[in-house]
Amino acid sequence: TCLGSRNHAATEKEECVSYDFAAIKAKHTVVMCHGVFDVLHHGHLYLFKTAREYGDYLIVSLVGDAFVQKGPGRPMFNERQRSELLSAFRQVDKVVITRGPGWWSDHLRNYTPDFYVRGDEGLKLPEQETLDELLVLTVLIDKTDSSTTSILDRVRKT
């Protein structure tokens, strides 16, 4: 599902087909980030700023509501709200929503970013095989001091 581009959160009726990504890919170094991005914080901004150091067109792949696995009550904001918030960041050029297992294959093949940037949470990336197949360079950044889960845990304790 396509949702939004720079300073524009699209309606759910907007079709990806009308979006001429080949023209953008020909002119830009494309970077992709992926995540839930629920309760935005400084770590997310750091991720986007760092991602833009690798290219000049940033796509944020957003986990759809039905596929967020962060526990009860999450996400706190629905995918439409999260998409609108992400679209407001000047570093973000496009937001796409993932729907289901294997999202990485579809999104990575559709957009074939030059770089894939995400936080180094010590997790094995399920999308790494597709990234390797497409020769997409993966950049893991250290953002150990900020995660939405740890922030929410601290708020709950106060």
Secondary structure, DSSP 8 states (H G I E B T S, - for coil): -EEEETTB---TT--GGG--HHHHHHHS-EEEEEE---S--HHHHHHHHHHHTT-SEEEEEEE-GGG--S-TT--SS-HHHHHHHHHTSTT--EEEEE-STTHHHHHHHHH--SEEEEE--S---TTHHHHHHTT-EEEEE--TT--HHHHHHHHHH-
